[in-house]
Amino acid sequence: MKQLLSLAILALGLSVGAVHAAETKQQSKMATCNKDAGDKKGDERKKFMSECLKKD
């Protein structure tokens, strides 16, 4: 029983770590696109950000 509980806790910890890494990658991409957008405003900025965030 203790082994099953330990395994479940380990699996949960690993899955949370993977989600955190994905968020960090997305946050980094958002920061880069935001910096590259510079002084763009309105529709021009929306279009730029949309295209930038879709890039791989």
Secondary structure as UniProt FT lines:
FT   HELIX           2..37
FT   TURN            38..39
FT   HELIX           42..54
//
